[in-house]
Amino acid sequence: MAAAAEGDDAPRLRFYERLADGEMVLLLETEAEGENLTPRVFDLEDGPVVLIFDTEERLGAFTGIAAPYAALPGRVIAQLLAGQGIGLGINLGVAPSSMLLPPFAVDWLAETLAHGPEEAEARPERFDPPRGLPERLVEGLDAKLARAGGLAAHALLAAVTYTGGRQGHMLAFIDAVEGAQAALARAAAEALTFSGIEAGEMDVTFLSGAEPAAAAMARVALRFDLPQPVAEEPAAPQAPGMNPDKPPVLR
C-alpha cells in the first residue's frame, strides 16, 4: 500500500479508498472472543495508536513472534475507531508504505464512508454519451463495481437531460439483485467522493433490462460489466460466535 504524497489530493484520496476497501490485518492484544476484539494499543509520543498491516507476513515481521490478529476491511476498522482519539499505524517499520494516521484522519475517513447518497425524483427526457468525466472517476467506478459482482447484471453511465432542463450524469444498475440497491448506490457515491471531484454529482437509478429507459441508455452509455458469481463451493467453517454480517466489537 503506497502512501499518499503531501499536498496532492488525488493520490491521497486514492490511498484512503484503497485503505477503506482493502482487507487489513489488525494486531490484537488477545485472541478474539466471539465478536469481541481487543486491539493492542501503543502509547506513542503523539498519542495512542493501533497497528494494521496489509499482509500477515508484514505483521509477522513487526512482531517477530506469533501474535493474535483479525483480518478486517479497512472501513470497518476506521468506523470502529472513530471518535476514540486513537490513531492508526499502517505497516509501521516493515515497509516503505509505513505511515501513521492521526485520530482526525481516522475520523475523517469514517465520516466520509458514513455519508450515503440522497434520494431524489426526476424524469429523464434524453440520454447522451457521457461527456467531460475525469478518467479517475471512470477508473474508480470500474474498480468499485468489479467488487460488486453478482449484485447486478451490469451498469450504464450516460449524460442525462431531465424535464425542466437540468443536466448531469446518470449511473443505472440493470437488473439489480433485490436488497442490493443500497450497497450499489453507496459504492457509486464513494467512487465519486474519492475521485476528488469538487461539488461532483452523479445520479444513480435501478432499471430492469426490459424497460425502455434501459434500452435508450444502452445505445449511448458507457457500460460496466459486473463479474457474475461462479458455482458456489461449500463455505469454510467459521470460528464459534463469529457472524460475518455483523462488525466485531472493539474493546
N, C-alpha and C positions, 0 to 999 in steps of 0.2 A: 504494500500500500504506500503510494508516494505521498509525501507531504505537500501541502499547498504553498505556493510562493507568496511571500509577503506583498501586499499592495496589489494583487491581481485577483479580482473577484471570481473570474471564470474557473481557474484551477482550484480555488478554494471551495467553490460550490460543488465541483465535481468530486473533490475529496470528501466532503460531507455526505454527498449522495452515496458514494461507494461505502463509506462507513456505515450509513444507515441500512443499506441493502445487504451488506456482506455478513457472513457468519463469523463472529469473533469469539475467541476463547478467553473467558473471564476467569482470572485466578481467584480461588476461593480460600477462605480461612479453614473451613472444614468441609467434609463431604456433604453434598446436598441431602437434605432430609425431606423427602417428598417434593413438594413445590417450593420449599423454603431454601433460599440461598443466602450464604453469609460471605460476601466478598472480603478478600483480605485488603485492609485499608492501610496505606502507608502515609505516615505523617511527614511530609516534606516541608522544606522551608517556606514554600508558597501555599501550604495548606494540605489537607488530606486528599489522597488520590486512590483510585482503584486501577488495576492494571488489566489491559486486554492485549491480545496478540492475534495476528491474522492467521497463524498456524499453530498447531500443537507443538511442532518442533521448536518454534521460537519461544514458546512458553517454557519448554524443557531446557532450552539454552539459558534462559534467565534464571530459573530456579536451581538447575543443576541436579535436582532430585525429582522423584515422582511427587506430584502435587495435585490436590483436588482442583477441578475446574468445571466450568459449564460452558457449552457452546451455544451461543445465542445470537440472533440478529442484532446488529449494532443499534437499530432503532429501539429495540426492547431495552437494551442496557441504558441508553440515553433517557428513555422515558421513566425508567425506574430510579435513576439517579437525580432526575430533575428536582430542583428546589431544595436539595440537601446540602448544598455548598461543597460538593465533592467533585474534584477534577478527574480527568481520565487520562491515564498514561498509556500510550499506544506503542507497542514494540520497544519499550524502553531498554536501551543498552544492547539490543540484539540485531538491529537492522538500520540501514540508512534512513528508513522512514520513521525512526524513533521520534516521537513528539509528545508534548503534554498539552492537553486541552484544559483550560481553566474552567471553573464551575460555570461562569457566564456563557461560555461556548457550548457546554453540555446543555444548559437551559435553553439556549437559542435553538439548538438542533431539535430538542424535544418539542419546543413550542411550534417550530416550523412544521414538524411532522404531524402535529396535532391539528393543524388547520385543514379543514376539509373544504370541498367545493360547495358553493352556494347554489340553491335551487332557483330556477327562473323559468319563465314561459315565454316563448317567442315562436312565430310562424315563419319558416324559411320560404322565400319566394324563388330563389335560384341558387345554383351551385356553380362554382368555377374552380379551375385548378388552383391549388394553394399558391400564394404569392408572398414574397418577402419574408419567408420564415427563416430564421437563423439555422444554420446547419447543426448547431449544438442542441437545438430543440428537437429536430428530427432524429438526431442520434440518441438523445435522451429518451424519446418516446420508443424508439426501436429497442433500446436496452430494457426499458421498463416492461414493455409488452412481451418481450421474449421470456420474461419470468412469470408471465400470466398465462402460460399455456393451459389450454383446456377450458378457460373461463369464457371464451367467445370464439366464434368461427374465425373472424378477422376484424380489423378496424380500418376505417376510411377517414382520411383527413382532407377537407376541401375548404376553399373560401366560400362564404355564405353571405347572402343578402337577405335580410328579414323584411317583413311587412313594416312599412314606416321608414325604410331606408338604412337602418343600421347594418353595418358590415362587420365581418370578423372572420374567424375560422371555426369550423366545427369538426370534432372528432366523433365519429359514430362507431359504436361497437355493434357488430352484426351477430344476431342470434346468441346473445349472452346467456350464460347459464343462470337459471333462477337463483337469486340470492347473491350473485357476484357483482351486481351493479355498483355497490358502494366501494368495493375494493378496486374495481377498474377505474371508477371516477377519481379515487384518491391517487392511484398510480399516475393518471394523466395530469392531475393537479401538481403532483410532486415533480414530474418531468418539466412542467412549465416553471415552477418555482426554482428548481436547481439549474435551469438553463441560464438564469441570470438576467432574463428579460425584464426590464423595469416596466411596471404597470401593464404587464402582459395579460392577455385574456384569450381564452380558448373555451368554447362551449363544448360540452360533452352530452351525447344523447345515445339512446339504445334503440336499435331498429331490428325488425325481423327482415331477413333476406328477401321476403316476398313483398315487402312494402315498396310502393313507387318511389319514395324518397331514397331508399337504399339503392335502387337501380339508377336514379338520377345522379347520386353521388358517385357511384362506381364508374360512371362514364368519364369523370374528370378528376377523381380523387387520387391521392397518394395512398397506397394500400399497405397495411402492416399485417403480415400473417402471424398469427399466434400459434406456437407449437402445439400440436394436438397430442393428448396422452396416448402412450402405448399400453398394451395389456398389463394389468396390474399384477404385481408379484406379491406374495404373502408379506404382510407388514412385519418389520423387525420387532422383537419384543421390547417393551419399554420398562424402565425401572419402576418398581411399585410406587403408586401415588402420583406419577407424573402425567399430566394432561397436556398434550402438545398444543391444544387450542387455548390454553389459559396461561398467561405470563407467570413466571415464578415470582415468588415474593422475596425481596431483598431484605436482609436483616442487618 
